[in-house]
Amino acid sequence: MPRFVPKLSVGLVQNRCSTDLAANVDAAERGIREAASRGATVICLQELFASVYFCQIEDHKYFDLAETIPGPSTERFGALAAELKVGLIVSLFERRAAGLYHNTAVVIGPDGVLLGKYRKMHIPDDPLFYEKFYFTPGDLGYLAWDLGGAKVGVCICWDQWYPEAARLTALRGAQILFYPTAIGWHPAEKAQHGRRQHASWETIQRSHAIANGCYVVAPNRVGHEAPDGGDGIEFWGQSFVCDPSGEILAKASETDDEVLVVEVDLGLVETQRTHWPFLRDRRIDSYGEITRRLID
């Protein structure tokens, strides 16, 4: 008898953020409620949704935005998950201890229970993305959870450029990879480099779907943010979902708040992995040097 493989709908909430923390969180809740009303059973928010993207500068004042896990956000969104009977992936600025902070995503079950968390492993340090000042690299490894009828894995933004992160999450059994994201253009660079930058971001994530035979779900923030002056960042939105062949199933606006709800067929994961058996044909005996920084 054929094995039953479920279908489910995933939701992505793409929002612009302001310095009004309460308004940001309320907007995220509205997006979750909309996604749930449209049938989504697993819903993911963008990276650091509760505030402006503060990593544009190095300023100790922004450590005041951090919170414990469990804490106020897990309590609020846990209650919301239980009310709506949906799974949630929520990106938070985690205060682990004095002087020890992480960029963390929590996974909340449809009963409101905190299933676990993922701490961002790869921490960038680029102009206007000064995350190393704020975040300690993750120490929990690459993980996957049963959520909403699927095995889901979570990585965060800069992690999305690393095939090793996607592979190790898939090897944990993930059928869907979620990448809560905050990425955009430096306004002065957009005309010259913008198209290529966005294409690279989209292509690398589609390649993870293909190489691992899984769905990729990437909710990104949108809007221009310059909370401390200067040119700021123009977040490019364009949140998307792609299937295990890398085909984009839905994409959000470049400029507007938007909620995407997309049906995913987990049977396609099974089909892709048996017809394109990359996991079977991996030569794990030959990969030992991957743990070296450089082969010289």
N, C-alpha and C positions, 0 to 999 in steps of 0.2 A: 504494500500500500504506500503511495507516495507520501513523503513527509510533508506535513503542513508547514508552510513558511508564511508568516504574517506580512501584511501591509500595515503601515501606520503613517501618520502625518506629522511632520516636524514643523515647528514655527521658529521664525527669526524675527527679532525686533530691532529695527534700525532707527535710531533717534539722533537728533542733535542735542547737545548738552549745554548748560549754562552754569553760572556760578550759584544758581538757586538749587541747592541740593535736594530740597523737598520736591521741587517741581520735576527734577530729573527722575527721582524715584517714582513719583506719581505717574509720569509718562511711561516709564517701564512697566508699571503695573497695568496701565491701560492697554499697552501693547500685548502683554500676556493675556489679559482677558479677551482681547479681540482674537488673538490666535486660538485660544481655547474655544471660543464661540464658533470658530470656523473649522473645528475638528482636530486641531493639533493636540497631540498627546505628549510630545517632548518639545520644550520651548527653550530657546537659548537667547540670552541677552548679549549685547556687545561688550567689549572689554572696558572695565572701569566705568560702567554706565552711570554711576551715581554722581559723578562730578565732571568738570572739565578735564581734559587731558593735561594734568599738571606737570608732567615730565618735560615740558618744553623748557623749563628752567630748573636749576638746583636751588631750592629754597626750603629751609627746615619747617616753615609754616605748614607745608602740605602734609607733614606727618600727622597732623591733627585729623586728617581725613580717614586715617586707618581705624580698623575696628577688629575686635576679637572674633574668632570663629570657634564655637557658636557665639552669636552676638545679635545685635539688633536686626541686621539684614536677614540672617538665617531664620530668626524668629518670624519676621514679617513675611518672607517669601515661603517659608515652610507652611505657615497658615494659609497662604494663598494657594499653594500647590494642593493642600488637603481640601480646600474649598472647591477648587476646580477639577480635582482629581487628575492632575497632569504632573509630569516630571519637569523639573526646571534645572537649567544650568545657569548659574549666576556668578558673574565676575566681581571680585571684591579686592580691596586693598587691605591685606591682612596684617594686623599687629600681633605678632607671635610673642614678642617680649620687648622690653625696652631695648632699642637699638637693633631689633631684628624684625624685618618686615618682608612680606612676600606679595607678589602679584598672583592671586589665587582664584580658582574657579571652584565653587561648591556644586555638588550634585545632590538634588533633593528629590526624593521619591514622591509618587502621587498620594501617599499617605502623610506627606509633610515631614517625613523622617530624613535627616541628613545622612546620605549614603556614604559620602566621602568627599575628598577634595583633591585637586591637582594644583601644584605650585609650579608656576612658569619656570621652565628649565633654562631657556636661552634668554639672556638679558641684554638688550642692545645699549649702545652708547654712541649715538649719532647726533648731529645737530638737530635740536628740538625734540630728540628722543633720548633724554638723559636718564634712562631707567636704572642704570647701575648705582646712581646716587640714592635711590629709594629702595630697591628690591634686592634681596638676597636670592641667589639662584635656588631653584627648587631642589628638594631632597627626598621626594616621595617616589620618584621614578615615573614610568609611563604606565597608566592604569586604564581599566575599563570596568564598566558597571552594567548590570541588567537594569534597563530603564524603559518603561513604556512598551515592552515587547521586543526590544532590541538590545544588543550589546553595544554600548556607546563608549567612546573614548573622547577625552578632552585634552587639547593642547591650546596654547594661547599665543596669538599674534606672531611675534618673532620666531616662535617654534615652527611656524608654518613653512619656513624656508629650509627646514632640515629634513631630508628624507629618512634619516635615522630615527627621528622622533615618530614620524608617521608609521614606519615599519614596526618599531617596537610596540606601539599602541595597537596596531593591527595584530601582532603576534599574541597580544593579550586577549584576542578574540573580538576586537571592535569591528562591528559592521558599519558603523557610522562614526566619522571623525568630526567633532565640532571644534571650530577655531574662533572663539570670541576675539574680536580684532579692533584695533584703533590705528588705522593707517591712512595717510593722505599725502597731499602734495605740499611742498614748500611753494607758496604762490609764485615766487620769483623764478622757480624752475619749471613750472607746469608747462609753459608753452614749448620749451625745448625738449624736456624729458618726460612729461606727464604721460603720454600715450604708452611709451615703452615701460615706464615704471608700473603702470597699472596692468599692462599685458603680462609682465613678468610675474606679478603677484598672483594673477588669476591662473596662469599657466602652471606655476609650480604646484599649486594646490590641486589642479586637475590631474597633474601627473601623479600625485599621491593616491588619488582615487584609482587611477589605472594600475599603478604598480602594486597596490594592495587589494584591489578588487572590492572596494568599499565606497560608500557614499561620503562626500565631504560637504559640510555645512559651515559657511563662513559669514556670520553676522558682523558687519562693520558699522562704525558710527559715521555720521554725516554732518556737514555744516562747517563753517569757519570758526576757529577758536584762537583767540590771542588774549588770554586772560591777564597777561602781564606785559602787554604791549608788544611791539614788533610786528613782523609780517604774520606770525602765527602759522597754523596749519589748516589747509583746506582738506578736510576728510572726504574721501571720494565715495563713501557709501558703496553702492553696487554689491551689497550682500548677495550671496548666491548659494545655490545647491547644485551639486553635480552628481551624476550617477556613477556606478563602478566602471563605466567605459570612459569617463571624463566628460560626458555630454552635460552641458549646463541645462538644467530643467527650469530654473527660474532665477531672475536677477532683479534686484531692487533698483530704485532710482539713484542717480548720481548726486541729487540735490535735496531730496525730500525725505521726511520721516516715512517709514513704510513698514508694514508687517507682511511677511511672506509666510504662506502655509503651503507645504509641498508634500504630496504623497510619495513615500518611498516603499519600494517593493523589495523586501529582503530576499526574495527568491532570486533577484538579479545578482545579489552577492554570491549566492551558491553557484549560479550559472557562470558568472564571470571567473570565479576562482577555479572551477573545474575545466572550463574551456580555454582559459588563459592561465595555466597552472604555475604562475610565478613562485608561489610559496612552495610548491612541490619541488621545483627545479633549482631552488637556491643551493649554492655550494657553500654551505656553512663551514666546511672544513678549510676553505680557502680565504676566509674573511678576517683572520686573526689580526692583521695589521690595521684594520679599521679603527682600533683603539689608540693608534699612534697619532700624535698631533701632525706629523709630517714624515713621509718616508724619504729620508735622505741618507 
